[in-house]
Amino acid sequence: MLVDSHCHLDFPDYAEDLESVIERARQAGVGRMLTISTHVSRFERVLAVAERYEEVYCTVGIHPHEAGREAPVTPEDLVALARHPKVVGFGETGLDYFYEHSPRDSQQRSFRVHIAAARQAALPVIIHSREADEDTAAILREEMAKGSFRGLLHCFSSGPALAVLAIKLGLFVSISGIITFRKAEALSAIVCDLPLDRLLVETDAPFLAPVPQRGWRNEPAFVVHTAAKVAAIKGVPGAEFSRVTTDNFFNLFTKIKCDSIEKT
């Protein structure tokens, strides 16, 4: 079994054919999908997808792009929403200084709120970091010093220092279809050095479709291409890589049961 640890199945891109998208994932051997919240104000749409499909779980949170637009939330607000059995983490949150759709101070405050919720609820936080390595690292260090929390850096495309820090702090690193792109040498070098027991794979669908699906709408079934590429970089047989990364997913997202869908 493979897991798509990060996708956005509530997005309008899937409004017409979500059932087919889920079925193609099943046929590809994708046994779990984590659909990620980007707006607390639209959380009900995310939760509805998770409730509809047994193999889909979700998170609750505010994307850094929306940190200055969404109504402020407290850690307690997020923790309350996460009591639903299908909600297994917080985010995505973090920092995006590439687009800066929200002010940096708003992003940083929101990031810390999500980490506080993760600490309180003992659920992982999903971290987005783009062109913000130094501030992401500083916040992770400061917040971990306040008390441990679990989480992962999703769609990793940052520098090696942030990857090393994440592992040192006990976090996981998730790799997207970017690893299959022609100019992914630097990322491949980082992945080569990361411990296998801290790796996850994802699509970030509908974005970043991997080669050979580049240019098309991404979907969870395509995580097989990313997994094959990362397995090759790590020098690990595909079946072993699938097993290890699936185990990693369940080790991180401990609220998810692994016995209701057979691992194959």
Secondary structure as the mmCIF struct_conf table of DSSP 4:
data_model
#
loop_
_struct_conf.conf_type_id
_struct_conf.id
_struct_conf.beg_label_comp_id
_struct_conf.beg_label_asym_id
_struct_conf.beg_label_seq_id
_struct_conf.end_label_comp_id
_struct_conf.end_label_asym_id
_struct_conf.end_label_seq_id
STRN STRN1 LEU A 2 CYS A 7
TURN_TY1_P TURN_TY1_P1 LEU A 9 ASP A 10
BEND BEND1 PHE A 11 PHE A 11
HELX_RH_3T_P HELX_RH_3T_P1 PRO A 12 TYR A 14
TURN_TY1_P TURN_TY1_P2 ALA A 15 ASP A 17
HELX_RH_AL_P HELX_RH_AL_P1 LEU A 18 GLN A 27
TURN_TY1_P TURN_TY1_P3 ALA A 28 GLY A 29
STRN STRN2 VAL A 30 THR A 35
BEND BEND2 THR A 38 THR A 38
HELX_RH_3T_P HELX_RH_3T_P2 VAL A 40 ARG A 42
HELX_RH_AL_P HELX_RH_AL_P2 PHE A 43 ARG A 52
TURN_TY1_P TURN_TY1_P4 GLU A 54 GLU A 55
STRN STRN3 VAL A 56 VAL A 60
HELX_RH_3T_P HELX_RH_3T_P3 PRO A 64 GLU A 66
TURN_TY1_P TURN_TY1_P5 ALA A 67 ARG A 69
BEND BEND3 GLU A 70 GLU A 70
HELX_LH_PP_P HELX_LH_PP_P1 ALA A 71 PRO A 72
HELX_RH_AL_P HELX_RH_AL_P3 PRO A 75 LEU A 81
TURN_TY1_P TURN_TY1_P6 ALA A 82 ARG A 83
BEND BEND4 HIS A 84 HIS A 84
TURN_TY1_P TURN_TY1_P7 PRO A 85 LYS A 86
STRN STRN4 VAL A 87 ASP A 96
TURN_TY1_P TURN_TY1_P8 TYR A 97 TYR A 99
BEND BEND5 HIS A 101 SER A 102
HELX_RH_AL_P HELX_RH_AL_P4 ARG A 104 ALA A 121
TURN_TY1_P TURN_TY1_P9 ALA A 122 ALA A 122
STRN STRN5 VAL A 125 ARG A 130
BEND BEND6 GLU A 131 GLU A 131
HELX_RH_AL_P HELX_RH_AL_P5 ASP A 133 LYS A 146
BEND BEND7 GLY A 147 GLY A 147
STRN STRN6 GLY A 151 LEU A 153
BEND BEND8 CYS A 155 CYS A 155
BEND BEND9 SER A 158 SER A 158
HELX_RH_AL_P HELX_RH_AL_P6 PRO A 160 LYS A 168
TURN_TY1_P TURN_TY1_P10 LEU A 169 GLY A 170
STRN STRN7 PHE A 172 ILE A 175
HELX_RH_3T_P HELX_RH_3T_P4 GLY A 177 THR A 180
BEND BEND10 PHE A 181 PHE A 181
TURN_TY1_P TURN_TY1_P11 ARG A 182 LYS A 183
HELX_RH_AL_P HELX_RH_AL_P7 GLU A 185 ASP A 193
BEND BEND11 LEU A 194 LEU A 194
HELX_RH_3T_P HELX_RH_3T_P5 LEU A 196 ARG A 198
STRN STRN8 LEU A 199 VAL A 201
STRN STRN9 ALA A 205 ALA A 205
TURN_TY1_P TURN_TY1_P12 PRO A 206 PRO A 206
BEND BEND12 PHE A 207 PHE A 207
HELX_LH_PP_P HELX_LH_PP_P2 ALA A 209 PRO A 210
TURN_TY1_P TURN_TY1_P13 VAL A 211 PRO A 212
BEND BEND13 GLN A 213 GLN A 213
TURN_TY1_P TURN_TY1_P14 ARG A 214 GLY A 215
BEND BEND14 TRP A 216 TRP A 216
HELX_LH_PP_P HELX_LH_PP_P3 ARG A 217 ASN A 218
HELX_RH_3T_P HELX_RH_3T_P6 PRO A 220 PHE A 222
HELX_RH_AL_P HELX_RH_AL_P8 VAL A 223 LYS A 234
TURN_TY1_P TURN_TY1_P15 GLY A 235 GLY A 235
HELX_RH_AL_P HELX_RH_AL_P9 GLY A 238 LEU A 252
BEND BEND15 PHE A 253 PHE A 253
TURN_TY1_P TURN_TY1_P16 THR A 254 LYS A 255
BEND BEND16 ILE A 256 ILE A 256
BEND BEND17 CYS A 258 ILE A 261
#
